[in-house]
């Protein structure tokens, strides 16, 4: 997502054969960022904290955290040295961890004033965006779409790599939107959606499900466990499958925009 890092895999087959017995059985040991709201926080108020509580409750054990900034060395210094056993949110397909089945698919969003002139926009190719000041986190996939549509010249970039204990580009961007310094904001949905729900009632969140050209703007979100821990992976896969409705409800309540597995439409609640 967007939030995973790039390190080499462990490569010793003998080690892989043993890892299924290394996780704790009396606690759900979670690797998490202590300052990454709305996902996780040391106060345990993020929605990934709530997801950890849900999974722990199904396992009948308490949650125990290992806190470490989501930056270079995160997996190496937490999961891989066996200080914890699972990362609650990880992009599908990244090789640093063994991914579970995905429990959510989300997408980048356009955020605009609920009653403003851009409220009806559903795509970055909409002519109504021409000449508008759009906030974008530099280096993220929507920047390519904005460049293709001639929107970069007036864009306001926000930093991708910051110390989240002291800075929040997403919160800064939404504050600038509220203040009228920008006309719209483009953010990763699992960040922008919850932040808007929590503190920006006059803003509207629009999932960008209509963008068909590369790069894709949707990602499947999994839990990450140590390479080789297939028994633990299968146990979590079973929990995800049996409790998907509860997971969806938790994420929707947090404000996370959920889309179908191909990122082409907003996912409707069951029933």
Secondary structure, DSSP 8 states (H G I E B T S, - for coil): ------------HHHHHHGGG-S-SSEEEEEE-TEETTTEETTS-SHHHHHHHHHHHHHT-EEEEEE--SSTTHHHHTTTTTS-SEEEEEETT-TTSEE---SEEEEEEEEEETTSTTTT--STT-GGGTT--EEEETTSTHHHHHHHTT-STT-EEE-SS--TTT--HHHHHHHHHHHTSSSEEEEEHHHHHHHHHHH-TTEEEEE-TT--SSS--EEEEEEEE-TT-HHHHHHHHHHHHHTHHHHHHHHHHHT---B-TTSSSB-----
